[in-house]
Amino acid sequence: MDYGLRFSDPAKYSRALRRTHELVISGVPRPEIPTGLADSWRRSMALGISPDQHSPRHLHDVSDVLALRQEHRLQQVMPALNDLLADDSSSGRHLLVLTDARGEILWRVGSPDVLRRADRLEFSEGADWSEAGIGTNAISEALVTGRPVQLFSAEHLVRTHHEWACTAAPITDPATGRLLGVLDVSGPLDTISADTLRMVRCAIRVAEALLGTPDGGTSLAASPVRSASRQAARRPVAAVESLELLGDKPAAVFRDGSRVPLTLRRAEILALLDSRAQGWSAEELAYELYGDAGTPQAIRTEMFRVRSMLGDAVESNPYRFVAGLTGRSDSGWVLRLLHQGRVAEALEAYKAPLLSRSGALSVQLLRDQLDLALGSAVRSSGDAGLLIRWLSTDMGSADFEAVEALGRLVGWRDARYLSFRASAGGETIRR
């Protein structure tokens, strides 16, 4: 079976899997099915799980699960996992699930539509998603193997699960190695990508690192999940002074005078946030920065790190700066000066191109817009000194319209006009 089809043509791959599934559960050996998966199917059926069964065993009522959460160690890291992987927006298409060490679901987060789809499978709090509870699935395989697992379509034993793709990995206590539970990300077949398993592994590392902190991650549990997701380790929003996005060394500047360098990708995300007050969804940011290959999970991982650095300066669903912070970057300050008619000050503040090392099309557009805004203001000023300063910068050196505006002011035979015209690639003309 062509594994590559899982990502390139999930529908075709699913059809092939379903045909193989029917043969194997009928007793016909198929060498392309991994031995471990076939063994799991056989164990599940020996435990009384039928491929036609869709109802898992329920260990607790949902109301009882609320109490179980409060007593469970993973309560302490659920806020971080929620920040990294969950998407409960109206357009969200995957489900974040966290179980205990037996496979009982304690938490699940997703959009209303995905939750309704999960409800039809009783993929809900209190349900037992071990082999004995519902047969072969990613959660049960993670429990059995102790490793990250990805199951797609008919790799699940129960037929009603064949429309799902699931990625799961165990979470262990870093001090004792004891299994604490399983993290799972599930959704329709086309939600799986080559990045999904990597993102789940990354989330596991974050969770286990938090559990290994001196307080065991308990500081994260000091308030309800929604508010606790803003971790104590983050700086408060008041500490963020500004963002340096002009040039090739982006950074966040804090009120205490500290300056924290930003990776190019995080700086690109912040530049986009700074450009739109209403914010961006994870899907929109993924497309703007990665194109068709972008995944919301990759953005959520970066946003988790950004918010850990900047604190409550960045809100989610959609991602946006809190009120009052938009435009607090050096590039935003240039635009604000232009809006106030302070062209000379804007020109002085515009030290370098916006994220000059970025090749992302969305950032290039922002960069071009900034150049256009300042160039237009300088050309309209009627000030030869400003035009000369603008044409002397990297951003304005190719502004041929500004060169011509300078010629009209100082004369077509003026040496300054002729030198800038030559630099801009134009031919000198006699007038």
C-alpha positions as a printed NumPy array, in Angstrom:
array([[  0.   ,   0.   ,   0.   ],
       [  1.372,   3.407,  -0.962],
       [  1.785,   5.211,   2.372],
       [  2.43 ,   8.52 ,   0.593],
       [ -1.209,   8.583,  -0.514],
       [ -2.209,   9.17 ,   3.102],
       [ -1.308,  12.829,   2.646],
       [ -1.539,  13.324,  -1.124],
       [ -4.838,  11.476,  -1.743],
       [ -6.437,  10.531,   1.603],
       [ -9.692,   9.358,   0.008],
       [ -7.917,   6.865,  -2.273],
       [ -5.71 ,   5.636,   0.558],
       [ -8.753,   5.201,   2.801],
       [-10.537,   3.073,   0.176],
       [ -7.525,   0.792,  -0.133],
       [ -7.292,   0.488,   3.65 ],
       [-10.956,  -0.426,   3.986],
       [-10.636,  -3.283,   1.475],
       [ -7.626,  -4.605,   3.365],
       [ -9.434,  -4.182,   6.701],
       [-12.308,  -6.386,   5.529],
       [ -9.93 ,  -9.13 ,   4.442],
       [ -7.838,  -9.137,   7.617],
       [-10.762,  -9.225,  10.062],
       [-12.159, -12.11 ,   7.977],
       [ -8.956, -14.034,   8.647],
       [ -7.115, -13.414,   5.379],
       [ -3.477, -12.404,   6.118],
       [ -2.24 ,  -9.28 ,   4.369],
       [  1.535,  -8.692,   4.466],
       [  1.201,  -4.928,   3.912],
       [ -0.575,  -4.524,   7.263],
       [  1.993,  -4.04 ,  10.063],
       [  2.122,  -7.025,  12.403],
       [  1.526,  -4.848,  15.46 ],
       [ -1.663,  -3.403,  13.976],
       [ -3.036,  -6.799,  12.944],
       [ -2.211,  -8.141,  16.42 ],
       [ -4.126,  -5.251,  17.983],
       [ -7.171,  -6.016,  15.824],
       [ -7.048,  -9.659,  16.934],
       [ -6.633,  -8.748,  20.617],
       [ -9.531,  -6.307,  20.422],
       [-11.858,  -8.86 ,  18.839],
       [-10.79 , -11.447,  21.423],
       [-11.908,  -8.94 ,  24.063],
       [-15.343,  -8.845,  22.456],
       [-14.997,  -5.696,  20.352],
       [-16.853,  -6.049,  17.055],
       [-15.859,  -4.003,  13.99 ],
       [-19.539,  -3.066,  13.806],
       [-19.619,  -1.822,  17.401],
       [-19.358,   1.916,  17.775],
       [-20.142,   2.443,  21.459],
       [-17.171,   2.475,  23.827],
       [-17.338,   1.397,  27.427],
       [-18.121,   4.349,  29.71 ],
       [-16.289,   4.423,  33.036],
       [-17.769,   7.643,  34.458],
       [-20.525,  10.119,  33.766],
       [-19.427,  13.471,  32.419],
       [-20.369,  15.128,  35.71 ],
       [-17.98 ,  12.777,  37.552],
       [-15.175,  13.519,  35.106],
       [-15.127,  17.151,  36.232],
       [-14.049,  15.99 ,  39.672],
       [-11.498,  13.552,  38.233],
       [ -9.83 ,  16.377,  36.356],
       [ -9.212,  18.372,  39.509],
       [ -7.362,  15.449,  41.069],
       [ -5.335,  14.51 ,  38.008],
       [ -1.72 ,  15.548,  37.507],
       [ -2.334,  16.484,  33.861],
       [ -4.693,  19.252,  35.013],
       [ -1.483,  21.212,  35.529],
       [ -0.399,  21.066,  31.87 ],
       [ -3.755,  21.108,  30.111],
       [ -3.611,  24.927,  29.681],
       [ -0.312,  24.662,  27.803],
       [ -1.603,  21.82 ,  25.61 ],
       [ -4.726,  23.857,  24.93 ],
       [ -2.581,  26.8  ,  23.778],
       [ -0.453,  24.579,  21.552],
       [ -2.947,  22.337,  19.801],
       [ -6.583,  23.187,  20.499],
       [ -8.874,  25.016,  18.093],
       [-12.356,  25.639,  19.451],
       [-13.137,  28.399,  16.957],
       [-16.186,  28.024,  14.732],
       [-13.967,  26.906,  11.847],
       [-11.902,  24.433,  13.874],
       [-11.737,  20.958,  12.349],
       [ -9.813,  18.826,  14.823],
       [-10.358,  17.61 ,  18.367],
       [ -7.819,  17.775,  21.198],
       [ -8.248,  14.892,  23.653],
       [ -6.417,  14.089,  26.877],
       [ -6.923,  10.767,  28.678],
       [ -5.694,   9.256,  31.909],
       [ -3.299,   6.288,  32.063],
       [ -6.15 ,   3.829,  31.431],
       [ -7.379,   5.584,  28.306],
       [-10.426,   7.254,  29.866],
       [-11.116,  10.636,  28.246],
       [-10.841,  13.465,  30.773],
       [-10.623,  16.482,  28.461],
       [-11.608,  17.27 ,  24.912],
       [-11.537,  20.611,  23.119],
       [-12.849,  21.398,  19.649],
       [-15.29 ,  23.412,  17.582],
       [-19.028,  22.794,  18.02 ],
       [-19.117,  20.906,  14.707],
       [-16.236,  18.574,  15.577],
       [-17.662,  17.967,  19.053],
       [-21.002,  16.971,  17.511],
       [-19.251,  14.524,  15.193],
       [-17.328,  13.082,  18.134],
       [-20.536,  12.772,  20.154],
       [-21.973,  10.487,  17.467],
       [-19.11 ,   8.078,  18.195],
       [-19.386,   8.67 ,  21.966],
       [-15.849,  10.022,  21.735],
       [-16.508,  11.987,  24.895],
       [-15.518,  12.525,  28.518],
       [-15.729,   9.384,  30.619],
       [-15.426,   7.008,  27.638],
       [-12.792,   4.267,  27.704],
       [-10.652,   4.5  ,  24.584],
       [ -8.372,   1.583,  25.438],
       [ -8.379,  -1.638,  23.377],
       [-10.775,  -3.209,  25.836],
       [-13.064,  -0.183,  25.699],
       [-13.426,   0.404,  21.946],
       [-10.782,  -1.613,  20.072],
       [ -7.769,  -0.461,  18.061],
       [ -7.318,   3.317,  17.865],
       [ -4.442,   5.752,  18.246],
       [ -4.988,   6.195,  21.991],
       [ -5.039,   2.45 ,  22.649],
       [ -1.945,   1.936,  20.503],
       [ -0.074,   4.662,  22.389],
       [ -1.001,   2.913,  25.637],
       [  0.133,  -0.489,  24.349],
       [  3.351,   0.558,  22.622],
       [  4.373,   3.489,  24.81 ],
       [  5.222,   5.437,  21.635],
       [  3.613,   8.128,  19.46 ],
       [  1.137,   6.581,  17.016],
       [ -0.804,   7.762,  13.986],
       [ -3.865,   5.817,  12.781],
       [ -5.732,   6.65 ,   9.632],
       [ -9.196,   5.55 ,   8.493],
       [ -9.534,   1.737,   8.384],
       [ -6.464,   1.252,  10.539],
       [ -9.064,   1.688,  13.303],
       [-10.854,  -1.569,  14.049],
       [-14.388,  -0.159,  14.384],
       [-15.867,   0.784,  11.012],
       [-17.589,   3.951,  12.2  ],
       [-14.135,   5.355,  12.994],
       [-12.945,   4.988,   9.402],
       [-13.726,   8.628,   8.636],
       [-11.203,   9.771,  11.25 ],
       [ -7.459,  10.315,  11.413],
       [ -5.918,  10.23 ,  14.894],
       [ -2.464,  10.998,  16.285],
       [ -1.652,  10.122,  19.9  ],
       [  1.342,   9.951,  22.22 ],
       [  1.822,   8.987,  25.873],
       [  2.702,  11.552,  28.551],
       [  4.962,  10.31 ,  31.324],
       [  6.141,  11.69 ,  34.644],
       [  9.688,  12.94 ,  33.922],
       [ 10.804,  12.081,  37.453],
       [  9.499,   8.507,  37.662],
       [  8.737,   7.496,  34.069],
       [  5.21 ,   6.587,  35.174],
       [  2.533,   6.849,  32.493],
       [  0.154,   9.731,  33.24 ],
       [ -2.082,   9.722,  30.189],
       [ -2.308,  10.098,  26.431],
       [ -2.555,  13.208,  24.263],
       [ -4.585,  12.742,  21.071],
       [ -5.414,  14.965,  18.095],
       [ -8.252,  13.64 ,  15.921],
       [-10.303,  14.896,  13.019],
       [-11.64 ,  14.138,   9.543],
       [ -9.249,  12.356,   7.178],
       [ -8.13 ,  15.503,   5.378],
       [ -7.03 ,  17.197,   8.606],
       [ -3.998,  14.951,   8.954],
       [ -0.667,  16.186,   7.612],
       [  2.982,  15.238,   7.744],
       [  3.334,  17.837,  10.535],
       [  0.64 ,  16.429,  12.824],
       [  2.813,  13.785,  14.461],
       [  5.66 ,  16.251,  14.874],
       [  3.328,  18.767,  16.534],
       [  1.993,  16.182,  18.981],
       [  5.531,  15.129,  19.877],
       [  6.434,  18.775,  20.443],
       [  3.417,  19.228,  22.736],
       [  4.422,  16.139,  24.723],
       [  7.903,  17.573,  25.248],
       [  6.393,  20.848,  26.476],
       [  4.036,  19.027,  28.859],
       [  6.773,  16.819,  30.3  ],
       [  9.117,  19.801,  30.654],
       [  6.439,  21.648,  32.659],
       [  5.809,  18.575,  34.794],
       [  9.543,  18.463,  35.496],
       [  9.709,  22.018,  36.878],
       [ 10.447,  22.461,  40.6  ],
       [  6.771,  22.982,  41.451],
       [  5.708,  20.123,  39.171],
       [  3.742,  22.537,  37.011],
       [  1.356,  23.346,  39.875],
       [  1.599,  27.084,  39.23 ],
       [ -0.358,  26.456,  36.035],
       [ -3.305,  25.106,  38.012],
       [ -3.826,  28.186,  40.145],
       [ -6.858,  29.314,  38.174],
       [ -9.481,  27.81 ,  35.864],
       [ -8.292,  26.357,  32.551],
       [ -9.245,  29.324,  30.4  ],
       [ -7.432,  31.879,  32.519],
       [ -4.66 ,  29.498,  33.507],
       [ -3.65 ,  29.177,  29.89 ],
       [ -1.937,  32.51 ,  30.372],
       [  0.97 ,  31.009,  32.23 ],
       [  2.699,  32.582,  35.169],
       [  5.977,  32.361,  33.265],
       [  4.799,  34.966,  30.792],
       [  5.56 ,  38.628,  31.159],
       [  2.521,  40.825,  31.902],
       [  1.282,  42.897,  28.981],
       [  2.351,  46.126,  30.686],
       [  5.974,  45.024,  30.405],
       [  5.934,  45.084,  26.589],
       [  7.254,  48.439,  25.44 ],
       [  7.612,  47.953,  21.693],
       [  8.633,  45.674,  18.851],
       [ 11.638,  46.248,  16.641],
       [ 10.656,  44.965,  13.197],
       [ 12.693,  47.241,  10.932],
       [ 15.952,  45.779,   9.685],
       [ 17.445,  42.321,  10.068],
       [ 17.573,  41.931,  13.858],
       [ 13.954,  41.867,  15.123],
       [ 13.376,  42.007,  18.873],
       [ 10.842,  42.626,  21.611],
       [ 11.629,  45.492,  23.963],
       [ 10.331,  45.538,  27.545],
       [  9.76 ,  48.337,  30.018],
       [ 12.637,  47.124,  32.184],
       [ 14.989,  47.915,  29.312],
       [ 15.587,  44.313,  28.265],
       [ 15.609,  43.426,  24.597],
       [ 14.763,  39.864,  23.554],
       [ 15.688,  38.785,  20.003],
       [ 12.944,  37.26 ,  17.854],
       [ 13.318,  34.479,  15.33 ],
       [ 12.414,  35.541,  11.815],
       [  9.246,  33.42 ,  11.787],
       [  7.969,  34.874,  15.069],
       [  8.808,  38.364,  13.886],
       [  6.832,  37.716,  10.694],
       [  3.83 ,  36.625,  12.756],
       [  4.071,  39.737,  14.928],
       [  4.351,  41.967,  11.858],
       [  1.103,  40.49 ,  10.549],
       [ -0.595,  40.917,  13.936],
       [  0.597,  44.517,  14.011],
       [ -0.95 ,  45.136,  10.596],
       [ -4.529,  44.13 ,  11.418],
       [ -6.367,  45.071,  14.598],
       [ -9.141,  42.49 ,  14.116],
       [ -6.597,  39.681,  14.193],
       [ -5.93 ,  36.477,  12.27 ],
       [ -7.023,  32.877,  12.626],
       [ -4.37 ,  30.143,  12.782],
       [ -5.468,  29.009,   9.319],
       [ -5.048,  32.502,   7.863],
       [ -1.586,  32.951,   9.37 ],
       [ -0.551,  29.484,   8.151],
       [ -1.547,  30.359,   4.593],
       [  0.024,  33.824,   4.687],
       [  3.367,  32.503,   5.914],
       [  3.595,  28.994,   4.452],
       [  1.178,  29.008,   1.512],
       [ -0.753,  25.834,   0.74 ],
       [  1.767,  23.788,   2.739],
       [  0.965,  25.695,   5.936],
       [ -0.732,  24.019,   8.888],
       [ -2.575,  25.672,  11.79 ],
       [ -0.631,  23.425,  14.181],
       [  2.658,  25.013,  13.129],
       [  1.23 ,  28.474,  13.842],
       [ -0.144,  27.387,  17.229],
       [  3.279,  26.121,  18.259],
       [  4.891,  29.422,  17.309],
       [  2.092,  31.38 ,  19.014],
       [  2.583,  29.376,  22.196],
       [  6.217,  30.489,  22.218],
       [  5.339,  34.078,  21.303],
       [  2.764,  34.309,  24.08 ],
       [  5.188,  32.73 ,  26.556],
       [  7.552,  35.603,  25.728],
       [  5.1  ,  38.491,  25.436],
       [  2.548,  37.39 ,  28.013],
       [ -1.011,  38.583,  27.664],
       [  0.002,  41.001,  24.921],
       [ -1.379,  38.508,  22.387],
       [ -4.937,  37.184,  22.57 ],
       [ -6.272,  34.131,  20.757],
       [ -9.348,  33.168,  18.701],
       [ -8.408,  35.13 ,  16.668],
       [ -4.765,  35.92 ,  17.352],
       [ -4.392,  39.663,  17.861],
       [ -2.663,  42.231,  20.03 ],
       [ -4.584,  43.465,  23.047],
       [ -6.151,  46.918,  22.749],
       [ -3.525,  49.622,  22.737],
       [ -0.637,  47.46 ,  21.594],
       [ -1.317,  47.432,  17.851],
       [  1.034,  49.876,  16.163],
       [  3.565,  49.811,  19.009],
       [  6.266,  48.537,  16.654],
       [  8.877,  50.763,  15.036],
       [  7.184,  50.2  ,  11.665],
       [  3.836,  51.101,  13.201],
       [  5.378,  54.276,  14.614],
       [  6.472,  55.314,  11.1  ],
       [  2.898,  54.937,   9.855],
       [  1.507,  56.822,  12.853],
       [  3.855,  59.752,  12.188],
       [  2.73 ,  59.808,   8.558],
       [ -0.923,  59.834,   9.606],
       [ -0.137,  62.869,  11.766],
       [  1.541,  64.644,   8.848],
       [  4.98 ,  64.495,  10.495],
       [  6.814,  63.406,   7.35 ],
       [ 10.321,  64.464,   8.389],
       [ 10.039,  62.53 ,  11.663],
       [  8.648,  59.489,   9.859],
       [ 11.582,  59.573,   7.455],
       [ 13.986,  59.813,  10.381],
       [ 12.314,  56.849,  12.114],
       [ 12.364,  54.66 ,   8.987],
       [ 15.864,  53.278,   9.511],
       [ 15.629,  50.052,   7.476],
       [ 13.144,  47.932,   5.487],
       [ 10.535,  45.927,   7.369],
       [ 12.058,  42.526,   8.259],
       [ 14.614,  42.826,   5.504],
       [ 15.514,  39.101,   5.605],
       [ 11.927,  37.901,   5.18 ],
       [ 10.909,  36.368,   1.867],
       [  7.288,  35.751,   2.902],
       [  4.979,  37.313,   0.326],
       [  2.676,  38.749,   3.001],
       [  5.615,  40.52 ,   4.674],
       [  6.909,  41.749,   1.319],
       [  3.494,  43.332,   0.717],
       [  3.627,  45.089,   4.093],
       [  7.152,  46.244,   3.283],
       [  6.046,  47.615,  -0.102],
       [  3.057,  49.369,   1.485],
       [  5.351,  51.096,   3.971],
       [  7.696,  52.194,   1.194],
       [  4.758,  53.465,  -0.874],
       [  3.245,  55.404,   2.038],
       [  6.476,  57.15 ,   2.973],
       [  7.545,  57.725,  -0.635],
       [  4.181,  59.304,  -1.488],
       [  4.347,  61.586,   1.544],
       [  7.88 ,  62.708,   0.751],
       [  7.074,  63.344,  -2.934],
       [  4.033,  65.414,  -1.948],
       [  5.98 ,  67.493,   0.584],
       [  7.61 ,  69.781,  -1.989],
       [ 10.716,  69.712,   0.201],
       [ 13.952,  69.084,  -1.72 ],
       [ 15.777,  68.237,   1.514],
       [ 13.308,  65.467,   2.355],
       [ 13.472,  64.115,  -1.169],
       [ 17.262,  63.947,  -1.012],
       [ 17.139,  62.171,   2.367],
       [ 14.559,  59.686,   1.018],
       [ 16.516,  58.969,  -2.151],
       [ 19.643,  58.392,  -0.049],
       [ 18.034,  55.449,   1.767],
       [ 17.929,  51.846,   0.574],
       [ 14.127,  52.033,   0.571],
       [ 13.895,  55.179,  -1.564],
       [ 16.909,  54.748,  -3.849],
       [ 14.824,  53.266,  -6.68 ],
       [ 11.919,  55.727,  -6.379],
       [ 12.079,  57.239,  -9.851],
       [  9.022,  59.399,  -9.214],
       [ 10.869,  61.003,  -6.287],
       [ 13.858,  61.635,  -8.556],
       [ 11.619,  63.464, -11.01 ],
       [  9.995,  65.439,  -8.176],
       [ 13.488,  66.512,  -7.094],
       [ 14.302,  67.585, -10.66 ],
       [ 11.245,  69.794, -10.787],
       [ 12.329,  71.485,  -7.559],
       [ 16.075,  71.944,  -8.083],
       [ 16.276,  71.984, -11.869],
       [ 17.047,  69.368, -14.477],
       [ 20.702,  70.351, -14.697],
       [ 21.308,  70.176, -10.946],
       [ 24.042,  67.705, -10.039],
       [ 21.938,  66.219,  -7.225],
       [ 19.083,  65.426,  -9.582],
       [ 21.411,  63.97 , -12.2  ],
       [ 23.218,  61.731,  -9.679],
       [ 20.007,  60.332,  -8.202],
       [ 18.571,  59.835, -11.684],
       [ 21.62 ,  57.793, -12.652],
       [ 21.435,  55.793,  -9.422],
       [ 17.754,  55.057, -10.021],
       [ 18.572,  53.625, -13.439],
       [ 17.177,  56.461, -15.509],
       [ 18.853,  58.236, -18.419],
       [ 19.664,  61.891, -18.088],
       [ 17.717,  64.081, -20.457],
       [ 18.039,  67.647, -21.629],
       [ 15.223,  69.965, -20.833]])
